[in-house]
Amino acid sequence: MDRKKDRITLLPVGNIQKWVLESLTGALERTFGCPVETDEKVKLPAEAFNQRRNQYSSSKILEEIHSFVKPESQEKVLAIADVDLYVSGLNFVFGEAELGGHLALISLCRLRQSFYGRPENKTLFMERAVKEAVHELGHVYGLAHCPDTECVMHFSNSLMDTDRKSSSFCSRCRQELQKLSSQ
């Protein structure tokens, strides 16, 4: 994918470990073929927290950080939080994105083994984080969910779904991405 004019900016929302940002940077540069930079962290918006659910609204976080996106630019912004996220109608989400827009958000919280009471596995955690980052950025570039269970654009309804799929686009999604990027 030739994305020389594009740029992806990672936006830490709250405290995100440096090694996580560095790992995502390398993986996203390889996947999308464009520079990936990390911006200064921003505070987690307190108004996004739902006390009853003990979770943060991903939609409200996206609203709050929208000012970090320059609408006239080719820049894509991937916000990264380490809190449990939800959207109305779902128990949780791994992330949310503006389809064909500029902004996406992923959560690292449920990608960690410790969330499920298991010993940490750094390799598995990063595989999951890369898959979710590529998935949400795929939406930003205009891709919808894919029926291919191994494609990174397949909807993850559970962590098993995330573990089952690859971190790559299937041939159909890759072709669609190339078509969308040439428009």
N, C-alpha and C positions, 0 to 999 in steps of 0.2 A: 504494500500500500504506500503510495507516494503522498506523504503528508508534510512535505517540506514547509509549507506555509502555516500549518497548524502548530499548535503548542498545547500541551496539557499542563495544567498547574495543579499540584496537590495542595490542598488547604486543610491542615490539621485543625480539627474542631476539638479543643481541649488538648490534653497531653497525649501525644502519640510518640511512641519510641522511635528514635532516629533510625535504627536498623530496619524497622518496618517500612519507613518512608524510602530508605535507600533501596530495599529489595523491590518495592513497588515501582520505583523509578526505573530500574533496569528492565523489569518485566514489561512495563508499559511502553518503554522506548522500543524494545524488540517487537512487540505486538503491533503497535500503531506507526512505527517508523517516523516519529517526530520527537522533538525535544520535550523532556518532562522536567519541570522545575518545582521546587517546594517553596510555598509562601510562608510568611510568619503565621503562627497559630492564632486562631481567634477563640474567643470564649464560647462555651456552650451556652446557647440562649436559655435562660432560666424559664422563660414563658413556654418553652417547648416541652417542659416536663409535665407529665400527667401523674399526679400523686396517686390517684385511684388505681392506675395500671402499673405504677412504678416503672414507667417507660417514657421515652421521648418521642414526640411526634416528628417523624422524618420530614413531613410536609412543612411544618413550622420552622424546622431548622433550615430547610432550603429557602423558605421565604426570607428568613433573617439574614442569610449570607448572600442573597442575590446581588447585593450592592458590590460584591467582589468581582462580578463578571462584567466585562466590557462588551456590550451587545454588538458593537460594530466589528469586533475582532473575530478572528478564527479560533480564539482561545477556548479550550474546554477546561472546566474546573471540576476536579474530583475532590469533594470534601470527605474527610475521613474522621469518624468519631469512634469512640470506644465505649459506647453506651447502648443499651437495649432500645431498639427502634420499633415503631409500629406505624401503620396507616389505618385510617378508619375502615372497619370491616375485616381486618386481619389481626391475628394474635401477635404477629411480629413480622418484620421484614429485614432482610440482609442489606437492603439499600433501596434507593428511589432515584429516578432520573427524569429530566425533561426530555421527552422524545423529540429528537431533532433540535434540541436547544443547546444550552451551554453548560448546564450545571447538573452534577450527579452527587450522590452521597452514599457512602457505604458505612456499615458498622462492623467493627472487629469483634464485638462482644460475644455473639453466638458462634463465632468461628473458632473460638478457643475451646480446647478440650476441658479446661477447668470449669467452664460454664455448666458442663454436664457432670461435674464431679469426678472427672478423669484426670490422670497425669498429663501435664502439658506435652505437646509434641510440636516443636518449633517448625519443622519441615511441613507437616500437615497444615498447621495454622497458616503458613505463608502460601501454600498451594490454594487454600480456600480464599484467602484475601485477594490473591491475583485473579482467581476466577470471578469473584464478585466485582472487583474493580474493572476488569475487561467487560463483563456483562453490562454493568451500568454505563460505562463509556460507550459501549455498543449502542445502547438506547440513545445516548446523546448524539451519536453520529447518524441516528435515524433508523436503527434496526429494531424490529419488534421481536417478541418471543418466538422461539423456533421449536417445532415439534420433535426435532432430533434430540433424543435424551443425552447424547454425547456432546452436542454443540454447547459452547459456552453461553449461547443466547437462550438455552432452555430455561424455563422458569423453575426456580428452586423453591419448592413448597416446604422443604425440610433440608436438614444438613446432609442426609443421605443423597438427595438430589444433587447437591453441590459436589459431594464427593464422587458421584457417579460420572458427572460430565467432565469434559476436558477443559483446558484453559484456552482452547483454540476455536475459531469459527469453523463451522462445517463449510463445504464447498459452496452451497447455496448462499449462506450468509456472507461468505467472503466475496462472492460475486456481487451481491447486493450492496455491500459496503463500498466496493470499488465503483459501482454505478452511482451511488449516492455521493461519493467524494468527487466525482467528475462533473457533477451538476453545478 
